[in-house]
Amino acid sequence: MARILALICSIFLVVSCGQIGTISGGPKDEIAPQITSSNLTDKQLNFSEKVIEFTFDEYIDLNKASEQIVLVPADSKLQSKLTKKTLSISLEDSLQKNTTYTLYLNAAVKDVTEGNDSLMKFTFSTGKVIDSLSLHVRMFDAFSKEWNSKVTVGLYPNFEDESPRYFTQSQSNGVAHFEALRPGRYFVKAFTDKNQDLRIQQSEIQGYNWDAITLDSEFTDTILLPISLPIQVDKVKNARLIPPGIIGVHVPTDFDRSNIQLNGQTCDINQYIGRGEDSLLISIGEVKEIDLKLIIAGDTILLRNTPKQQAAKVTTQMIDKEGKQDRFFLTCSDFIQWLDTSKITLRDLADSSLVAFDVEFLANEFQIRPKKFAKNYQLSLADGAILGKTKNVSSKFQKEIEWKQDRDFGDLTIQLSDTVSAGIVQILQKNQVIRTVLFNEIDKINLPDLVPGEYTFKVIFDRNKNGKWDPILPNTKTLAEEVLLFNTPVKIRANWEVEVNFDLHSN
């Protein structure tokens, strides 16, 4: 009996301990797998193996091995195989004699449990010497002047070469660092290698050092390389439905507008209008089919116009235009067939009196020009003030508008350090372009009627005088047009005139 009681007590104690205790797996593993043995060491000379092996201190997984395990120069294709804790990298082609190579394992190896990884790099030589020259290339966006990361940079013995002899990638500060380079003559090319084929495509941002550099122990310069996306072969794209009555679509700037068809009917000149350089608004009109077939510039676009979209009321909104204006600008979601002015009222908020006005409209925009000045207006459109080409009418709209006088604006004069044959000034507020001014053969620019506030500026040297910034032209070895940033804010005050000097010499 005593033995039975003792056994029961032992069971009770074990169960009780199990209920109040906790089990810990220890601290989280945050250390990447470590190499315990290998037939390749960093700075190794006279390397002749056909297979490189790394054994790690724990079980590992491979992460995009074909992309993340890289040999520079890429004289051999690599084949990776994982066996338990050992990674084998086969060199499928013979390496060149007396040549320095660098093998990168860029987050290619990670542990099984926590996924920890790291960058591992091994520089070795098939001869008796490790090449030791280095080079820095720094990439920046040719238009914004921001440093560019994750840009592939290649060194090419000949400019016509499609694949680089050496390559690396830029970091967050835009710097791409080469090391273990052989002395020689190289061309520098940079590109965003989207498909990771180490070849430059027309659709990739790119930059070039057109003249070769001679790399030797005396070369210490950092090469600054502007990069940009070449002009693309434009296509009709990004078609969207704006209920109830408009199709908006991106089109090439030089496309033929003479044959736009909607559901088999050719649109006349009153059924479309350009908005900006590369967009077009097309009136749906009284087409009631759900399936819309738009043919434009030889391309066919299919859209659906549901009954709900067809029944939508016409919506209205203000267009904000910078600078002093003598009228209000509005836009709506249908081409306008008629405006009922009896349903439009304009009041002087100071005394609620009605203000007479004139109205003009074109396509889906209309303008209201008051015949009397007031500091603040209230514009009201009753239901049905607008009749669209779809026969739909507008919903109610109301907006209070502040009307600015001359004394509410400031004027700015920009004195240029040199006379520029052709240029463009962009005036920015909070990084948004609010006004663009073209100029040529002048050394002074007058900018009247600026709303009080702080402004920065961008000056574009318009080499070909086409009124816009042009990116790189690889076929003619032409760099992107030069852009200067003036980021020190200029403060404009109401009823004040300000003058600033711009030094147009590149930094």
VEXLUM-57824 format. One record per residue (C-alpha): residue number from 1; residue in one letter; x, y, z. Coordinates in steps of 0.1 Angstrom, whole numbers. Layout:
// VEXLUM-57824
k=NUM&r=A&xx=X&yy=Y&zz=Z
...
// end
This chain:
// VEXLUM-57824
k=1&r=M&xx=0&yy=0&zz=0
k=2&r=A&xx=28&yy=24&zz=8
k=3&r=R&xx=45&yy=16&zz=-25
k=4&r=I&xx=12&yy=24&zz=-44
k=5&r=L&xx=9&yy=57&zz=-25
k=6&r=A&xx=45&yy=67&zz=-33
k=7&r=L&xx=39&yy=60&zz=-70
k=8&r=I&xx=8&yy=82&zz=-70
k=9&r=C&xx=27&yy=110&zz=-53
k=10&r=S&xx=55&yy=108&zz=-79
k=11&r=I&xx=30&yy=110&zz=-108
k=12&r=F&xx=13&yy=140&zz=-92
k=13&r=L&xx=46&yy=158&zz=-88
k=14&r=V&xx=56&yy=152&zz=-124
k=15&r=V&xx=22&yy=164&zz=-137
k=16&r=S&xx=23&yy=195&zz=-115
k=17&r=C&xx=58&yy=204&zz=-127
k=18&r=G&xx=47&yy=200&zz=-163
k=19&r=Q&xx=18&yy=224&zz=-158
k=20&r=I&xx=38&yy=253&zz=-144
k=21&r=G&xx=70&yy=250&zz=-163
k=22&r=T&xx=80&yy=264&zz=-197
k=23&r=I&xx=103&yy=252&zz=-224
k=24&r=S&xx=127&yy=276&zz=-242
k=25&r=G&xx=146&yy=270&zz=-274
k=26&r=G&xx=172&yy=294&zz=-264
k=27&r=P&xx=181&yy=328&zz=-281
k=28&r=K&xx=172&yy=333&zz=-318
k=29&r=D&xx=199&yy=324&zz=-343
k=30&r=E&xx=209&yy=356&zz=-360
k=31&r=I&xx=243&yy=344&zz=-374
k=32&r=A&xx=246&yy=335&zz=-411
k=33&r=P&xx=261&yy=301&zz=-420
k=34&r=Q&xx=299&yy=300&zz=-415
k=35&r=I&xx=324&yy=282&zz=-438
k=36&r=T&xx=343&yy=255&zz=-419
k=37&r=S&xx=363&yy=242&zz=-449
k=38&r=S&xx=369&yy=250&zz=-485
k=39&r=N&xx=393&yy=244&zz=-514
k=40&r=L&xx=393&yy=281&zz=-521
k=41&r=T&xx=405&yy=309&zz=-499
k=42&r=D&xx=405&yy=346&zz=-504
k=43&r=K&xx=436&yy=359&zz=-522
k=44&r=Q&xx=446&yy=324&zz=-533
k=45&r=L&xx=472&yy=321&zz=-560
k=46&r=N&xx=477&yy=295&zz=-587
k=47&r=F&xx=441&yy=283&zz=-585
k=48&r=S&xx=434&yy=253&zz=-609
k=49&r=E&xx=404&yy=235&zz=-595
k=50&r=K&xx=374&yy=227&zz=-617
k=51&r=V&xx=350&yy=225&zz=-587
k=52&r=I&xx=349&yy=249&zz=-558
k=53&r=E&xx=335&yy=234&zz=-525
k=54&r=F&xx=324&yy=252&zz=-494
k=55&r=T&xx=313&yy=232&zz=-463
k=56&r=F&xx=292&yy=252&zz=-437
k=57&r=D&xx=287&yy=248&zz=-400
k=58&r=E&xx=249&yy=241&zz=-404
k=59&r=Y&xx=224&yy=229&zz=-430
k=60&r=I&xx=218&yy=255&zz=-457
k=61&r=D&xx=194&yy=264&zz=-485
k=62&r=L&xx=203&yy=281&zz=-518
k=63&r=N&xx=187&yy=314&zz=-527
k=64&r=K&xx=185&yy=322&zz=-565
k=65&r=A&xx=219&yy=306&zz=-570
k=66&r=S&xx=220&yy=313&zz=-607
k=67&r=E&xx=216&yy=350&zz=-600
k=68&r=Q&xx=234&yy=354&zz=-567
k=69&r=I&xx=265&yy=333&zz=-573
k=70&r=V&xx=286&yy=353&zz=-597
k=71&r=L&xx=321&yy=351&zz=-611
k=72&r=V&xx=338&yy=382&zz=-623
k=73&r=P&xx=352&yy=382&zz=-650
k=74&r=A&xx=325&yy=358&zz=-662
k=75&r=D&xx=348&yy=335&zz=-682
k=76&r=S&xx=330&yy=304&zz=-671
k=77&r=K&xx=294&yy=294&zz=-665
k=78&r=L&xx=287&yy=281&zz=-630
k=79&r=Q&xx=267&yy=251&zz=-619
k=80&r=S&xx=257&yy=249&zz=-582
k=81&r=K&xx=249&yy=218&zz=-563
k=82&r=L&xx=240&yy=215&zz=-526
k=83&r=T&xx=246&yy=183&zz=-506
k=84&r=K&xx=237&yy=185&zz=-469
k=85&r=K&xx=261&yy=212&zz=-456
k=86&r=T&xx=283&yy=214&zz=-487
k=87&r=L&xx=280&yy=237&zz=-517
k=88&r=S&xx=297&yy=227&zz=-549
k=89&r=I&xx=302&yy=252&zz=-577
k=90&r=S&xx=314&yy=236&zz=-609
k=91&r=L&xx=333&yy=257&zz=-634
k=92&r=E&xx=319&yy=245&zz=-668
k=93&r=D&xx=345&yy=264&zz=-688
k=94&r=S&xx=383&yy=268&zz=-684
k=95&r=L&xx=395&yy=299&zz=-667
k=96&r=Q&xx=421&yy=321&zz=-684
k=97&r=K&xx=457&yy=318&zz=-674
k=98&r=N&xx=473&yy=344&zz=-651
k=99&r=T&xx=440&yy=361&zz=-645
k=100&r=T&xx=424&yy=374&zz=-613
k=101&r=Y&xx=388&yy=365&zz=-605
k=102&r=T&xx=363&yy=373&zz=-578
k=103&r=L&xx=336&yy=349&zz=-568
k=104&r=Y&xx=306&yy=365&zz=-551
k=105&r=L&xx=280&yy=347&zz=-530
k=106&r=N&xx=256&yy=375&zz=-526
k=107&r=A&xx=229&yy=363&zz=-501
k=108&r=A&xx=230&yy=330&zz=-521
k=109&r=V&xx=235&yy=309&zz=-490
k=110&r=K&xx=211&yy=310&zz=-460
k=111&r=D&xx=204&yy=288&zz=-430
k=112&r=V&xx=174&yy=265&zz=-430
k=113&r=T&xx=157&yy=277&zz=-398
k=114&r=E&xx=161&yy=315&zz=-397
k=115&r=G&xx=170&yy=324&zz=-433
k=116&r=N&xx=202&yy=343&zz=-422
k=117&r=D&xx=224&yy=351&zz=-452
k=118&r=S&xx=254&yy=373&zz=-460
k=119&r=L&xx=277&yy=385&zz=-488
k=120&r=M&xx=307&yy=364&zz=-493
k=121&r=K&xx=335&yy=373&zz=-516
k=122&r=F&xx=367&yy=354&zz=-527
k=123&r=T&xx=393&yy=370&zz=-549
k=124&r=F&xx=418&yy=345&zz=-564
k=125&r=S&xx=442&yy=342&zz=-593
k=126&r=T&xx=451&yy=314&zz=-618
k=127&r=G&xx=486&yy=328&zz=-618
k=128&r=K&xx=512&yy=341&zz=-594
k=129&r=V&xx=498&yy=376&zz=-589
k=130&r=I&xx=465&yy=392&zz=-577
k=131&r=D&xx=455&yy=422&zz=-598
k=132&r=S&xx=451&yy=451&zz=-573
k=133&r=L&xx=438&yy=481&zz=-592
k=134&r=S&xx=404&yy=496&zz=-582
k=135&r=L&xx=379&yy=521&zz=-597
k=136&r=H&xx=349&yy=541&zz=-584
k=137&r=V&xx=320&yy=550&zz=-607
k=138&r=R&xx=292&yy=571&zz=-593
k=139&r=M&xx=258&yy=571&zz=-610
k=140&r=F&xx=232&yy=599&zz=-609
k=141&r=D&xx=199&yy=605&zz=-626
k=142&r=A&xx=205&yy=630&zz=-655
k=143&r=F&xx=173&yy=649&zz=-648
k=144&r=S&xx=167&yy=648&zz=-611
k=145&r=K&xx=204&yy=646&zz=-601
k=146&r=E&xx=196&yy=620&zz=-575
k=147&r=W&xx=222&yy=592&zz=-569
k=148&r=N&xx=211&yy=558&zz=-583
k=149&r=S&xx=214&yy=525&zz=-566
k=150&r=K&xx=212&yy=489&zz=-580
k=151&r=V&xx=227&yy=500&zz=-614
k=152&r=T&xx=249&yy=475&zz=-631
k=153&r=V&xx=282&yy=490&zz=-642
k=154&r=G&xx=305&yy=473&zz=-667
k=155&r=L&xx=341&yy=477&zz=-680
k=156&r=Y&xx=345&yy=469&zz=-716
k=157&r=P&xx=379&yy=465&zz=-735
k=158&r=N&xx=361&yy=476&zz=-767
k=159&r=F&xx=332&yy=499&zz=-769
k=160&r=E&xx=314&yy=475&zz=-793
k=161&r=D&xx=315&yy=446&zz=-768
k=162&r=E&xx=281&yy=435&zz=-757
k=163&r=S&xx=292&yy=418&zz=-725
k=164&r=P&xx=315&yy=435&zz=-699
k=165&r=R&xx=348&yy=421&zz=-688
k=166&r=Y&xx=342&yy=433&zz=-653
k=167&r=F&xx=309&yy=443&zz=-637
k=168&r=T&xx=295&yy=454&zz=-603
k=169&r=Q&xx=265&yy=472&zz=-589
k=170&r=S&xx=260&yy=506&zz=-574
k=171&r=Q&xx=251&yy=511&zz=-537
k=172&r=S&xx=226&yy=534&zz=-521
k=173&r=N&xx=250&yy=564&zz=-525
k=174&r=G&xx=253&yy=557&zz=-563
k=175&r=V&xx=288&yy=544&zz=-560
k=176&r=A&xx=299&yy=513&zz=-578
k=177&r=H&xx=332&yy=499&zz=-566
k=178&r=F&xx=356&yy=478&zz=-587
k=179&r=E&xx=386&yy=460&zz=-573
k=180&r=A&xx=411&yy=434&zz=-584
k=181&r=L&xx=413&yy=450&zz=-618
k=182&r=R&xx=440&yy=444&zz=-644
k=183&r=P&xx=457&yy=475&zz=-659
k=184&r=G&xx=443&yy=483&zz=-693
k=185&r=R&xx=421&yy=505&zz=-714
k=186&r=Y&xx=383&yy=503&zz=-707
k=187&r=F&xx=350&yy=518&zz=-717
k=188&r=V&xx=325&yy=524&zz=-689
k=189&r=K&xx=288&yy=516&zz=-694
k=190&r=A&xx=260&yy=516&zz=-668
k=191&r=F&xx=225&yy=502&zz=-671
k=192&r=T&xx=196&yy=488&zz=-651
k=193&r=D&xx=199&yy=452&zz=-660
k=194&r=K&xx=162&yy=443&zz=-657
k=195&r=N&xx=165&yy=408&zz=-672
k=196&r=Q&xx=200&yy=402&zz=-657
k=197&r=D&xx=216&yy=392&zz=-689
k=198&r=L&xx=245&yy=417&zz=-686
k=199&r=R&xx=234&yy=432&zz=-720
k=200&r=I&xx=221&yy=467&zz=-725
k=201&r=Q&xx=185&yy=469&zz=-738
k=202&r=Q&xx=168&yy=500&zz=-753
k=203&r=S&xx=142&yy=498&zz=-725
k=204&r=E&xx=168&yy=501&zz=-697
k=205&r=I&xx=181&yy=533&zz=-681
k=206&r=Q&xx=217&yy=537&zz=-692
k=207&r=G&xx=248&yy=559&zz=-693
k=208&r=Y&xx=282&yy=558&zz=-710
k=209&r=N&xx=317&yy=571&zz=-708
k=210&r=W&xx=321&yy=576&zz=-745
k=211&r=D&xx=360&yy=579&zz=-742
k=212&r=A&xx=381&yy=550&zz=-729
k=213&r=I&xx=399&yy=554&zz=-696
k=214&r=T&xx=434&yy=540&zz=-692
k=215&r=L&xx=435&yy=523&zz=-658
k=216&r=D&xx=469&yy=521&zz=-641
k=217&r=S&xx=483&yy=527&zz=-606
k=218&r=E&xx=481&yy=565&zz=-613
k=219&r=F&xx=444&yy=565&zz=-619
k=220&r=T&xx=425&yy=578&zz=-589
k=221&r=D&xx=395&yy=596&zz=-603
k=222&r=T&xx=359&yy=588&zz=-595
k=223&r=I&xx=339&yy=587&zz=-627
k=224&r=L&xx=306&yy=606&zz=-625
k=225&r=L&xx=281&yy=591&zz=-649
k=226&r=P&xx=247&yy=606&zz=-657
k=227&r=I&xx=221&yy=580&zz=-667
k=228&r=S&xx=187&yy=582&zz=-683
k=229&r=L&xx=161&yy=562&zz=-702
k=230&r=P&xx=165&yy=567&zz=-740
k=231&r=I&xx=134&yy=579&zz=-759
k=232&r=Q&xx=112&yy=549&zz=-763
k=233&r=V&xx=91&yy=538&zz=-793
k=234&r=D&xx=58&yy=551&zz=-781
k=235&r=K&xx=26&yy=531&zz=-782
k=236&r=V&xx=-11&yy=536&zz=-776
k=237&r=K&xx=-16&yy=525&zz=-740
k=238&r=N&xx=-32&yy=532&zz=-706
k=239&r=A&xx=-68&yy=536&zz=-720
k=240&r=R&xx=-93&yy=543&zz=-692
k=241&r=L&xx=-130&yy=550&zz=-690
k=242&r=I&xx=-142&yy=582&zz=-674
k=243&r=P&xx=-179&yy=577&zz=-668
k=244&r=P&xx=-202&yy=586&zz=-683
k=245&r=G&xx=-187&yy=600&zz=-714
k=246&r=I&xx=-150&yy=600&zz=-719
k=247&r=I&xx=-122&yy=576&zz=-729
k=248&r=G&xx=-87&yy=588&zz=-719
k=249&r=V&xx=-57&yy=573&zz=-736
k=250&r=H&xx=-20&yy=578&zz=-739
k=251&r=V&xx=-9&yy=582&zz=-776
k=252&r=P&xx=24&yy=588&zz=-794
k=253&r=T&xx=30&yy=625&zz=-799
k=254&r=D&xx=31&yy=622&zz=-837
k=255&r=F&xx=3&yy=597&zz=-842
k=256&r=D&xx=-23&yy=601&zz=-870
k=257&r=R&xx=-56&yy=614&zz=-857
k=258&r=S&xx=-74&yy=612&zz=-890
k=259&r=N&xx=-89&yy=578&zz=-884
k=260&r=I&xx=-100&yy=572&zz=-848
k=261&r=Q&xx=-129&yy=547&zz=-847
k=262&r=L&xx=-153&yy=538&zz=-818
k=263&r=N&xx=-175&yy=508&zz=-823
k=264&r=G&xx=-170&yy=510&zz=-861
k=265&r=Q&xx=-178&yy=547&zz=-864
k=266&r=T&xx=-151&yy=572&zz=-873
k=267&r=C&xx=-148&yy=600&zz=-848
k=268&r=D&xx=-151&yy=635&zz=-862
k=269&r=I&xx=-129&yy=664&zz=-850
k=270&r=N&xx=-154&yy=674&zz=-823
k=271&r=Q&xx=-152&yy=640&zz=-806
k=272&r=Y&xx=-116&yy=641&zz=-794
k=273&r=I&xx=-92&yy=666&zz=-780
k=274&r=G&xx=-55&yy=665&zz=-770
k=275&r=R&xx=-45&yy=670&zz=-734
k=276&r=G&xx=-8&yy=676&zz=-731
k=277&r=E&xx=18&yy=661&zz=-755
k=278&r=D&xx=8&yy=625&zz=-752
k=279&r=S&xx=-28&yy=621&zz=-741
k=280&r=L&xx=-61&yy=622&zz=-758
k=281&r=L&xx=-97&yy=625&zz=-746
k=282&r=I&xx=-123&yy=608&zz=-768
k=283&r=S&xx=-161&yy=614&zz=-765
k=284&r=I&xx=-182&yy=582&zz=-761
k=285&r=G&xx=-213&yy=602&zz=-772
k=286&r=E&xx=-246&yy=583&zz=-774
k=287&r=V&xx=-229&yy=548&zz=-778
k=288&r=K&xx=-249&yy=525&zz=-756
k=289&r=E&xx=-231&yy=492&zz=-761
k=290&r=I&xx=-214&yy=477&zz=-731
k=291&r=D&xx=-184&yy=465&zz=-751
k=292&r=L&xx=-164&yy=494&zz=-766
k=293&r=K&xx=-139&yy=488&zz=-794
k=294&r=L&xx=-115&yy=517&zz=-799
k=295&r=I&xx=-92&yy=517&zz=-829
k=296&r=I&xx=-65&yy=543&zz=-828
k=297&r=A&xx=-31&yy=546&zz=-846
k=298&r=G&xx=-36&yy=510&zz=-858
k=299&r=D&xx=-41&yy=496&zz=-823
k=300&r=T&xx=-73&yy=481&zz=-810
k=301&r=I&xx=-84&yy=487&zz=-774
k=302&r=L&xx=-113&yy=470&zz=-758
k=303&r=L&xx=-132&yy=485&zz=-729
k=304&r=R&xx=-164&yy=478&zz=-710
k=305&r=N&xx=-190&yy=505&zz=-703
k=306&r=T&xx=-215&yy=490&zz=-678
k=307&r=P&xx=-251&yy=502&zz=-675
k=308&r=K&xx=-241&yy=517&zz=-641
k=309&r=Q&xx=-213&yy=537&zz=-658
k=310&r=Q&xx=-236&yy=547&zz=-686
k=311&r=A&xx=-261&yy=561&zz=-662
k=312&r=A&xx=-237&yy=581&zz=-641
k=313&r=K&xx=-242&yy=618&zz=-638
k=314&r=V&xx=-217&yy=642&zz=-652
k=315&r=T&xx=-192&yy=654&zz=-625
k=316&r=T&xx=-175&yy=688&zz=-623
k=317&r=Q&xx=-142&yy=700&zz=-608
k=318&r=M&xx=-121&yy=731&zz=-607
k=319&r=I&xx=-88&yy=733&zz=-626
k=320&r=D&xx=-61&yy=750&zz=-606
k=321&r=K&xx=-39&yy=772&zz=-627
k=322&r=E&xx=-9&yy=790&zz=-614
k=323&r=G&xx=-5&yy=828&zz=-616
k=324&r=K&xx=-30&yy=856&zz=-621
k=325&r=Q&xx=-62&yy=847&zz=-640
k=326&r=D&xx=-92&yy=866&zz=-652
k=327&r=R&xx=-115&yy=836&zz=-653
k=328&r=F&xx=-122&yy=802&zz=-636
k=329&r=F&xx=-114&yy=769&zz=-654
k=330&r=L&xx=-135&yy=738&zz=-648
k=331&r=T&xx=-136&yy=703&zz=-663
k=332&r=C&xx=-162&yy=676&zz=-664
k=333&r=S&xx=-166&yy=639&zz=-671
k=334&r=D&xx=-184&yy=643&zz=-705
k=335&r=F&xx=-180&yy=664&zz=-736
k=336&r=I&xx=-203&yy=693&zz=-732
k=337&r=Q&xx=-233&yy=696&zz=-755
k=338&r=W&xx=-248&yy=726&zz=-737
k=339&r=L&xx=-245&yy=747&zz=-706
k=340&r=D&xx=-277&yy=761&zz=-690
k=341&r=T&xx=-265&yy=794&zz=-676
k=342&r=S&xx=-298&yy=799&zz=-657
k=343&r=K&xx=-286&yy=770&zz=-635
k=344&r=I&xx=-252&yy=787&zz=-628
k=345&r=T&xx=-249&yy=814&zz=-602
k=346&r=L&xx=-219&yy=834&zz=-591
k=347&r=R&xx=-221&yy=854&zz=-559
k=348&r=D&xx=-199&yy=879&zz=-542
k=349&r=L&xx=-194&yy=864&zz=-507
k=350&r=A&xx=-189&yy=899&zz=-492
k=351&r=D&xx=-226&yy=908&zz=-497
k=352&r=S&xx=-242&yy=877&zz=-514
k=353&r=S&xx=-249&yy=898&zz=-545
k=354&r=L&xx=-251&yy=881&zz=-579
k=355&r=V&xx=-222&yy=887&zz=-603
k=356&r=A&xx=-227&yy=886&zz=-640
k=357&r=F&xx=-203&yy=864&zz=-660
k=358&r=D&xx=-195&yy=850&zz=-695
k=359&r=V&xx=-192&yy=813&zz=-703
k=360&r=E&xx=-172&yy=795&zz=-729
k=361&r=F&xx=-168&yy=757&zz=-734
k=362&r=L&xx=-148&yy=733&zz=-755
k=363&r=A&xx=-148&yy=695&zz=-753
k=364&r=N&xx=-151&yy=687&zz=-716
k=365&r=E&xx=-138&yy=721&zz=-702
k=366&r=F&xx=-155&yy=754&zz=-696
k=367&r=Q&xx=-145&yy=788&zz=-684
k=368&r=I&xx=-164&yy=813&zz=-663
k=369&r=R&xx=-152&yy=850&zz=-666
k=370&r=P&xx=-167&yy=873&zz=-639
k=371&r=K&xx=-177&yy=908&zz=-651
k=372&r=K&xx=-170&yy=923&zz=-616
k=373&r=F&xx=-141&yy=918&zz=-593
k=374&r=A&xx=-147&yy=904&zz=-558
k=375&r=K&xx=-122&yy=890&zz=-533
k=376&r=N&xx=-142&yy=858&zz=-527
k=377&r=Y&xx=-169&yy=842&zz=-549
k=378&r=Q&xx=-192&yy=813&zz=-545
k=379&r=L&xx=-198&yy=794&zz=-577
k=380&r=S&xx=-229&yy=771&zz=-578
k=381&r=L&xx=-241&yy=747&zz=-605
k=382&r=A&xx=-276&yy=733&zz=-599
k=383&r=D&xx=-286&yy=698&zz=-610
k=384&r=G&xx=-287&yy=696&zz=-648
k=385&r=A&xx=-266&yy=727&zz=-655
k=386&r=I&xx=-245&yy=707&zz=-680
k=387&r=L&xx=-259&yy=685&zz=-707
k=388&r=G&xx=-233&yy=660&zz=-720
k=389&r=K&xx=-229&yy=644&zz=-754
k=390&r=T&xx=-241&yy=612&zz=-737
k=391&r=K&xx=-274&yy=631&zz=-730
k=392&r=N&xx=-266&yy=627&zz=-693
k=393&r=V&xx=-268&yy=658&zz=-671
k=394&r=S&xx=-245&yy=671&zz=-643
k=395&r=S&xx=-250&yy=668&zz=-606
k=396&r=K&xx=-249&yy=697&zz=-582
k=397&r=F&xx=-216&yy=715&zz=-577
k=398&r=Q&xx=-205&yy=743&zz=-554
k=399&r=K&xx=-171&yy=759&zz=-548
k=400&r=E&xx=-158&yy=790&zz=-530
k=401&r=I&xx=-131&yy=807&zz=-549
k=402&r=E&xx=-106&yy=833&zz=-537
k=403&r=W&xx=-99&yy=859&zz=-564
k=404&r=K&xx=-64&yy=874&zz=-563
k=405&r=Q&xx=-54&yy=909&zz=-572
k=406&r=D&xx=-20&yy=923&zz=-584
k=407&r=R&xx=-10&yy=931&zz=-548
k=408&r=D&xx=-16&yy=894&zz=-538
k=409&r=F&xx=13&yy=882&zz=-561
k=410&r=G&xx=50&yy=887&zz=-561
k=411&r=D&xx=74&yy=891&zz=-591
k=412&r=L&xx=107&yy=874&zz=-596
k=413&r=T&xx=136&yy=884&zz=-619
k=414&r=I&xx=163&yy=857&zz=-626
k=415&r=Q&xx=197&yy=871&zz=-637
k=416&r=L&xx=216&yy=845&zz=-656
k=417&r=S&xx=254&yy=844&zz=-655
k=418&r=D&xx=256&yy=837&zz=-692
k=419&r=T&xx=235&yy=842&zz=-723
k=420&r=V&xx=219&yy=809&zz=-731
k=421&r=S&xx=210&yy=800&zz=-767
k=422&r=A&xx=180&yy=780&zz=-757
k=423&r=G&xx=168&yy=769&zz=-723
k=424&r=I&xx=139&yy=759&zz=-700
k=425&r=V&xx=132&yy=770&zz=-665
k=426&r=Q&xx=110&yy=750&zz=-643
k=427&r=I&xx=96&yy=767&zz=-612
k=428&r=L&xx=89&yy=742&zz=-584
k=429&r=Q&xx=70&yy=743&zz=-551
k=430&r=K&xx=74&yy=713&zz=-528
k=431&r=N&xx=90&yy=694&zz=-558
k=432&r=Q&xx=60&yy=700&zz=-580
k=433&r=V&xx=64&yy=719&zz=-613
k=434&r=I&xx=40&yy=749&zz=-611
k=435&r=R&xx=53&yy=769&zz=-641
k=436&r=T&xx=76&yy=763&zz=-671
k=437&r=V&xx=92&yy=791&zz=-691
k=438&r=L&xx=111&yy=787&zz=-724
k=439&r=F&xx=139&yy=812&zz=-731
k=440&r=N&xx=166&yy=818&zz=-757
k=441&r=E&xx=194&yy=843&zz=-763
k=442&r=I&xx=187&yy=862&zz=-731
k=443&r=D&xx=205&yy=867&zz=-698
k=444&r=K&xx=174&yy=877&zz=-677
k=445&r=I&xx=141&yy=860&zz=-671
k=446&r=N&xx=111&yy=878&zz=-656
k=447&r=L&xx=85&yy=857&zz=-637
k=448&r=P&xx=55&yy=878&zz=-627
k=449&r=D&xx=25&yy=869&zz=-607
k=450&r=L&xx=39&yy=842&zz=-584
k=451&r=V&xx=18&yy=832&zz=-554
k=452&r=P&xx=37&yy=840&zz=-522
k=453&r=G&xx=58&yy=811&zz=-509
k=454&r=E&xx=91&yy=794&zz=-513
k=455&r=Y&xx=103&yy=782&zz=-547
k=456&r=T&xx=132&yy=762&zz=-561
k=457&r=F&xx=142&yy=760&zz=-598
k=458&r=K&xx=155&yy=737&zz=-625
k=459&r=V&xx=173&yy=750&zz=-656
k=460&r=I&xx=175&yy=728&zz=-687
k=461&r=F&xx=200&yy=736&zz=-715
k=462&r=D&xx=178&yy=729&zz=-745
k=463&r=R&xx=205&yy=719&zz=-770
k=464&r=N&xx=182&yy=710&zz=-799
k=465&r=K&xx=157&yy=738&zz=-791
k=466&r=N&xx=127&yy=716&zz=-791
k=467&r=G&xx=112&yy=730&zz=-759
k=468&r=K&xx=117&yy=699&zz=-738
k=469&r=W&xx=144&yy=679&zz=-719
k=470&r=D&xx=159&yy=651&zz=-740
k=471&r=P&xx=175&yy=620&zz=-725
k=472&r=I&xx=205&yy=601&zz=-737
k=473&r=L&xx=208&yy=591&zz=-774
k=474&r=P&xx=231&yy=561&zz=-775
k=475&r=N&xx=230&yy=557&zz=-813
k=476&r=T&xx=246&yy=591&zz=-818
k=477&r=K&xx=266&yy=591&zz=-786
k=478&r=T&xx=248&yy=621&zz=-773
k=479&r=L&xx=244&yy=626&zz=-735
k=480&r=A&xx=212&yy=638&zz=-719
k=481&r=E&xx=207&yy=675&zz=-720
k=482&r=E&xx=224&yy=692&zz=-690
k=483&r=V&xx=202&yy=701&zz=-660
k=484&r=L&xx=211&yy=725&zz=-632
k=485&r=L&xx=193&yy=725&zz=-599
k=486&r=F&xx=189&yy=756&zz=-578
k=487&r=N&xx=176&yy=741&zz=-545
k=488&r=T&xx=182&yy=770&zz=-522
k=489&r=P&xx=146&yy=783&zz=-517
k=490&r=V&xx=137&yy=817&zz=-530
k=491&r=K&xx=110&yy=833&zz=-509
k=492&r=I&xx=83&yy=853&zz=-527
k=493&r=R&xx=62&yy=878&zz=-508
k=494&r=A&xx=30&yy=895&zz=-519
k=495&r=N&xx=35&yy=928&zz=-537
k=496&r=W&xx=73&yy=924&zz=-536
k=497&r=E&xx=98&yy=922&zz=-564
k=498&r=V&xx=128&yy=898&zz=-559
k=499&r=E&xx=159&yy=894&zz=-580
k=500&r=V&xx=182&yy=863&zz=-579
k=501&r=N&xx=214&yy=854&zz=-598
k=502&r=F&xx=218&yy=820&zz=-613
k=503&r=D&xx=253&yy=807&zz=-620
k=504&r=L&xx=249&yy=785&zz=-651
k=505&r=H&xx=282&yy=767&zz=-649
k=506&r=S&xx=281&yy=730&zz=-641
k=507&r=N&xx=294&yy=718&zz=-608
// end
